[in-house]
Structures are given as C-alpha cells and as structure tokens.
C-alpha cells in the first residue's frame, strides 16, 4: 500500500463536452475548449477493477462536462463498480443529452441496469439559461420509473441558499416547477469563485483575500496530498490528485500509478504543501507573475503557479 494514499473513491471527469455553458461553471475554460472525446472505456473499467482489488473502495462517481453524452461509457464504468461490490455508484448530470423521449427512457433503463444507485440532477438558474426544463423533467421521470434508488435535484446557490439575489430566486422557481415529479431536492452546493463564477458572480462576494496561513488540504473539497482518499481520471486518461497529473491509464496500469505516487518527489506538490510562501517562491523561480488580488484561496494561487496556461 502507498503510505500517502488511503483510497476509497474514484471519480471520472468523463468528458469536457457539455450541453450547457453555465455562468457559474468552475470548469468553464475546459467546457469552452473541450478536450476530444471521453475517458478511455476499457482502461477506465480496468482502473475500477484494479483499485477494488487494492483498496476498500466505497464510491465511483461519473460527471463532466455532461457524462450522458456518452451513456454507454458511463454505464460500463458503473457496471464494473457494481460487479466489484463498490457500494456507491454515483452520477452527476444536468439531465439534458437529447430531446428524444425514447432515447431518454433507453438511457435511464441502461443506467439502472448498469447499477447506478445515486444520481444528482443539476437544476438551477444557471443551468436553465440554456438547458430546457422539459427535457430535464422527462429524464427525471424516466430515471424514477427505471428504479434508480436515490435521485435528487441538486441546485447551485449564489453564496448560500438564504442569500437574496435574482439567480437564487429563479432557482427556487425552477425547483417549485419540478415539485410534481415527486423527487427530492438535495442540499446542492454553495458556489465558490472559480472558473466562470469568478468572472460572472464576483460582485456578490467579498473581494479576494488570501489567508497567508492557508495550507494545501485546508480548503473545502480538498485533503492533504500526503493522505489522499480519492483519485480522478480525466478525458485524456490522465490520473490526477487535486489537479496534479500523476499518471495516465492509457499508458500504464492504475496499480503502477498508485505505487509510484510520492508528493515529495513533485516540485509543485512540495510547494503546495508549504502553503502560500512555498507557492510564491515557486512562482518566482518559474518567472510567473501572480496577482494575489485575484486569489480567493491557496487553491487559486496553486492553480496560477502550477497550471498558468489555464
């Protein structure tokens, strides 16, 4: 076992392609200029099996982009997870990949048969600027009829659910319109300023203020690079830890990727583990001019230093 990994979760950014161009999307640049295609199917299935043999895996999740633009690939990944006994087989979707109601029912049945047992359907003011609610409603009713166990609508809230703004008011209207489906509304997520959200919604938030004491793993949805419970596979087959590429399933086995992982052997990871001072020192070494007034967190700073092309 790798001493820096305590894995129980594998995520697939199945594709960058999406049926929405949402103003709050944290992956906005990738959606606007998507990498080709989707994760490699056979290699992804094998990665699920490899990790299930090595660790007590509890969750496999697919999202995007819009994963249901490639429903067969999505289904095969979840089928492998079910066959390996991984209990949580989760899917995040905006619910819109076709207007054809026959195709909608076919995909819903496919996902149920493959073993998907949790689903979040993203609905809110941002998604519904481009995505037709009628198609989302049809998909929601289809997955309910297919018997997928835990299906919820998942809204994105500006600041938080109680915050008063036109976008949150519109989200409440959309959720009320979907109430007749009988599906519950989950807690959703509070939008943090990254990607498109930083460009379009910053006026609702306090000005950027970087806490110089922040360290890698201290921010929401992150964990220390020395104690990782989750890996991601991206559309080009890259295996990532918190955005750092550590291998590629197109060229090597997941077992080899995991065995080799050492955050102390990676310059960018070492800087991140030192926090703001380490990242600023690496930026100077690399000749990267970082505008701290645009950094809301140590994660923003890390991205600007380690992925300056984004």
C-alpha positions as CSV (number, residue, x, y, z in Angstrom):
1,X,0.0,0.0,0.0
2,X,1.2,3.5,-0.8
3,X,1.8,5.4,2.5
4,X,0.4,8.6,1.0
5,X,-2.9,7.0,-0.1
6,X,-5.9,5.7,1.7
7,X,-8.1,5.3,-1.3
8,X,-11.9,4.8,-1.2
9,X,-13.2,6.8,-4.1
10,X,-12.6,7.1,-7.8
11,X,-14.0,9.9,-9.9
12,X,-14.3,10.2,-13.7
13,X,-14.4,13.5,-15.4
14,X,-16.0,11.6,-18.2
15,X,-15.9,14.3,-20.8
16,X,-15.3,18.1,-21.1
17,X,-18.1,18.3,-23.6
18,X,-21.3,19.7,-22.2
19,X,-24.8,20.7,-23.3
20,X,-24.6,23.8,-21.1
21,X,-22.3,26.8,-20.9
22,X,-23.2,27.9,-17.4
23,X,-22.1,31.2,-16.0
24,X,-21.1,29.6,-12.7
25,X,-19.2,26.6,-14.0
26,X,-15.9,26.0,-12.2
27,X,-14.6,24.2,-15.3
28,X,-15.6,26.9,-17.7
29,X,-12.4,27.1,-19.7
30,X,-12.4,23.4,-20.3
31,X,-16.0,23.3,-21.3
32,X,-15.4,26.3,-23.7
33,X,-12.4,24.5,-25.3
34,X,-13.0,20.8,-24.5
35,X,-10.5,18.0,-24.9
36,X,-11.6,15.5,-27.5
37,X,-14.0,12.7,-26.7
38,X,-14.3,10.9,-23.4
39,X,-12.3,8.8,-20.9
40,X,-11.0,5.5,-22.4
41,X,-13.6,2.9,-21.7
42,X,-11.6,-0.3,-21.4
43,X,-8.8,1.3,-19.4
44,X,-11.3,3.1,-17.1
45,X,-13.1,-0.2,-16.4
46,X,-9.8,-1.9,-15.6
47,X,-8.8,1.0,-13.3
48,X,-12.0,0.4,-11.3
49,X,-11.2,-3.3,-11.0
50,X,-7.5,-2.6,-10.1
51,X,-8.4,-0.2,-7.3
52,X,-11.1,-2.5,-6.0
53,X,-8.5,-5.2,-5.6
54,X,-6.1,-2.9,-3.8
55,X,-8.3,-0.8,-1.5
56,X,-11.8,-0.9,0.2
57,X,-13.4,1.3,-2.4
58,X,-16.7,2.9,-1.4
59,X,-17.6,5.2,-4.3
60,X,-17.3,5.6,-8.1
61,X,-18.6,8.8,-9.5
62,X,-19.0,10.0,-13.1
63,X,-19.6,13.6,-14.0
64,X,-18.3,16.1,-16.6
65,X,-19.0,18.1,-18.7
66,X,-22.1,16.1,-19.4
67,X,-21.4,12.4,-18.9
68,X,-24.6,11.2,-20.6
69,X,-23.4,12.5,-24.0
70,X,-21.6,9.1,-23.8
71,X,-24.1,6.9,-21.9
72,X,-22.5,3.6,-22.9
73,X,-19.1,4.6,-21.5
74,X,-20.8,5.9,-18.3
75,X,-22.8,2.7,-17.9
76,X,-19.8,0.4,-18.4
77,X,-17.9,2.2,-15.6
78,X,-20.8,1.8,-13.2
79,X,-21.3,-1.8,-14.2
80,X,-17.7,-2.6,-13.3
81,X,-18.2,-0.8,-10.0
82,X,-21.3,-2.9,-9.3
83,X,-19.5,-6.1,-10.2
84,X,-16.7,-5.2,-7.8
85,X,-19.1,-4.6,-5.0
86,X,-18.4,-0.9,-4.7
87,X,-21.5,0.3,-2.8
88,X,-22.0,3.9,-4.0
89,X,-22.2,4.3,-7.8
90,X,-22.9,7.9,-8.3
91,X,-23.7,10.1,-11.3
92,X,-23.9,13.9,-11.7
93,X,-25.8,15.1,-14.8
94,X,-27.6,18.2,-16.0
95,X,-30.2,15.8,-17.4
96,X,-30.0,17.1,-21.0
97,X,-28.4,15.0,-23.6
98,X,-31.3,14.6,-26.1
99,X,-34.9,15.7,-26.7
100,X,-35.9,12.3,-27.9
101,X,-38.1,10.8,-25.2
102,X,-37.5,7.3,-26.4
103,X,-33.7,7.8,-26.1
104,X,-34.2,9.4,-22.7
105,X,-36.1,6.2,-21.4
106,X,-33.5,4.0,-23.1
107,X,-30.6,5.7,-21.3
108,X,-32.4,5.7,-17.9
109,X,-33.0,2.0,-18.2
110,X,-29.4,1.4,-19.2
111,X,-28.1,3.3,-16.2
112,X,-30.4,1.4,-13.8
113,X,-29.3,-1.9,-15.3
114,X,-25.7,-1.0,-15.0
115,X,-26.1,-0.4,-11.3
116,X,-26.2,3.4,-10.9
117,X,-27.8,3.9,-7.5
118,X,-27.3,7.6,-6.7
119,X,-27.9,10.5,-9.1
120,X,-27.7,14.3,-8.7
121,X,-29.5,16.2,-11.5
122,X,-28.2,19.8,-11.6
123,X,-31.1,22.3,-11.9
124,X,-30.9,26.0,-11.1
125,X,-31.0,29.4,-12.6
126,X,-27.6,28.9,-14.3
127,X,-28.3,25.5,-16.0
128,X,-31.8,26.6,-17.1
129,X,-30.5,29.6,-19.0
130,X,-29.6,27.2,-21.8
131,X,-31.0,23.7,-20.8
132,X,-34.7,23.1,-21.5
133,X,-36.5,22.2,-18.3
134,X,-39.0,20.0,-20.2
135,X,-36.1,17.6,-21.2
136,X,-34.8,17.5,-17.7
137,X,-38.3,16.8,-16.3
138,X,-38.6,13.9,-18.8
139,X,-35.3,12.5,-17.8
140,X,-36.0,12.8,-14.1
141,X,-39.3,10.9,-14.5
142,X,-37.6,8.3,-16.6
143,X,-34.9,7.5,-14.0
144,X,-37.6,7.4,-11.3
145,X,-39.5,4.9,-13.4
146,X,-36.4,2.9,-14.0
147,X,-36.0,2.4,-10.3
148,X,-32.7,4.1,-9.6
149,X,-32.8,4.4,-5.9
150,X,-31.5,7.8,-4.8
151,X,-32.2,10.6,-7.3
152,X,-32.2,14.2,-6.2
153,X,-32.3,17.6,-7.8
154,X,-29.1,19.5,-7.0
155,X,-29.2,23.3,-7.2
156,X,-26.2,25.7,-7.1
157,X,-26.7,28.6,-4.8
158,X,-25.0,32.0,-5.0
159,X,-23.2,32.5,-1.6
160,X,-25.8,30.2,0.1
161,X,-29.4,29.2,-0.1
162,X,-30.6,32.1,2.1
163,X,-28.8,34.8,0.1
164,X,-31.1,37.2,-1.7
165,X,-30.3,37.7,-5.4
166,X,-32.2,37.2,-8.7
167,X,-30.4,33.9,-9.5
168,X,-31.4,32.3,-6.2
169,X,-34.9,33.5,-6.6
170,X,-35.1,31.9,-10.1
171,X,-33.6,28.7,-8.8
172,X,-36.4,28.5,-6.2
173,X,-39.0,29.0,-9.0
174,X,-37.4,26.1,-11.1
175,X,-37.4,23.8,-8.1
176,X,-41.1,24.6,-7.4
177,X,-41.9,23.8,-11.0
178,X,-40.3,20.4,-10.6
179,X,-42.1,19.6,-7.4
180,X,-44.8,17.5,-9.1
181,X,-42.1,14.9,-10.1
182,X,-42.0,13.8,-6.5
183,X,-38.2,13.8,-6.5
184,X,-36.5,15.4,-3.5
185,X,-34.2,18.4,-3.6
186,X,-30.7,17.9,-2.2
187,X,-28.7,20.4,-0.3
188,X,-27.0,21.3,-3.6
189,X,-23.8,23.3,-3.3
190,X,-22.8,26.9,-2.5
191,X,-20.9,28.4,-5.4
192,X,-17.2,29.2,-4.8
193,X,-15.5,31.7,-7.0
194,X,-13.6,29.6,-9.6
195,X,-13.7,29.4,-13.3
196,X,-16.7,31.2,-14.8
197,X,-18.1,32.0,-11.4
198,X,-15.1,34.2,-10.6
199,X,-15.7,36.2,-13.8
200,X,-19.5,36.5,-13.6
201,X,-20.5,36.4,-9.9
202,X,-17.7,38.1,-8.0
203,X,-19.9,41.2,-7.3
204,X,-22.0,39.0,-4.9
205,X,-18.9,38.1,-2.8
206,X,-16.3,39.9,-0.7
207,X,-13.2,40.9,-2.5
208,X,-10.5,38.3,-2.8
209,X,-8.4,38.0,0.4
210,X,-5.8,35.3,0.6
211,X,-5.1,33.9,4.0
212,X,-1.4,33.6,4.2
213,X,-1.8,30.8,6.8
214,X,-3.7,28.5,4.4
215,X,-2.2,25.2,3.6
216,X,-2.9,22.5,1.0
217,X,-5.8,20.4,2.1
218,X,-7.4,23.1,4.3
219,X,-10.0,24.2,1.8
220,X,-13.4,22.7,1.1
221,X,-13.4,19.6,-1.1
222,X,-9.6,19.1,-0.6
223,X,-7.4,16.9,1.5
224,X,-3.7,16.8,2.2
225,X,-1.5,15.5,-0.6
226,X,0.1,13.1,1.9
227,X,-3.2,11.4,2.7
228,X,-5.4,11.1,-0.4
229,X,-8.6,9.2,-0.3
230,X,-9.7,10.0,-3.9
231,X,-8.3,9.8,-7.5
232,X,-9.7,11.3,-10.7
233,X,-9.5,10.1,-14.3
234,X,-9.8,12.8,-16.9
235,X,-11.0,12.6,-20.6
236,X,-7.4,12.1,-21.9
237,X,-6.8,9.2,-19.4
238,X,-4.8,11.3,-17.0
239,X,-4.9,10.2,-13.4
240,X,-5.0,13.3,-11.1
241,X,-4.7,14.1,-7.4
242,X,-6.2,17.6,-6.8
243,X,-5.4,18.7,-10.3
244,X,-1.8,17.3,-10.4
245,X,-1.3,14.7,-13.1
246,X,0.4,11.6,-11.6
247,X,0.0,9.1,-14.5
248,X,-2.2,8.0,-17.4
249,X,-4.3,4.9,-17.7
250,X,-3.7,4.8,-21.5
251,X,0.0,4.1,-20.9
252,X,0.2,2.2,-17.5
253,X,-1.9,0.3,-15.0
254,X,-3.6,2.1,-12.2
255,X,-1.6,-0.2,-9.8
256,X,1.6,1.2,-11.2
257,X,0.3,4.8,-10.9
258,X,-0.6,4.3,-7.3
259,X,2.6,2.5,-6.4
260,X,4.7,5.4,-7.8
261,X,2.9,8.3,-6.2
262,X,5.1,10.4,-3.9
263,X,4.1,14.0,-3.3
264,X,7.6,14.9,-2.0
265,X,9.1,14.0,-5.4
266,X,7.0,16.6,-7.2
267,X,8.1,20.2,-7.2
268,X,4.6,21.7,-7.5
269,X,3.2,19.5,-4.8
270,X,6.1,20.3,-2.4
271,X,5.4,24.0,-2.9
272,X,1.6,23.5,-2.3
273,X,2.3,21.6,0.9
274,X,4.4,24.6,2.2
275,X,1.3,26.8,1.6
276,X,1.4,30.4,0.3
277,X,5.1,31.0,1.0
278,X,6.1,27.9,-0.9
279,X,3.9,28.6,-3.9
280,X,5.1,32.2,-4.1
281,X,8.7,31.0,-4.0
282,X,8.0,28.6,-6.9
283,X,6.2,31.3,-8.8
284,X,9.4,33.5,-8.6
285,X,11.6,30.5,-9.6
286,X,9.4,29.9,-12.6
287,X,9.1,33.6,-13.6
288,X,5.3,33.6,-13.1
289,X,3.8,36.9,-12.1
290,X,0.9,36.2,-9.7
291,X,-1.8,38.8,-9.0
292,X,-2.7,37.9,-5.4
293,X,-5.7,40.3,-5.6
294,X,-7.4,37.6,-7.8
295,X,-6.7,34.7,-5.4
296,X,-9.6,33.8,-3.1
297,X,-7.7,30.9,-1.6
298,X,-4.5,28.9,-1.6
299,X,-6.1,26.7,-4.3
300,X,-6.4,29.7,-6.6
301,X,-2.7,30.5,-6.0
302,X,-1.7,26.9,-6.6
303,X,-3.6,26.8,-9.9
304,X,-1.9,30.0,-11.1
305,X,1.5,28.7,-10.2
306,X,1.2,25.1,-11.3
307,X,-1.3,25.5,-14.2
308,X,-0.5,29.0,-15.5
309,X,-1.8,28.3,-19.0
310,X,-5.4,28.0,-17.7
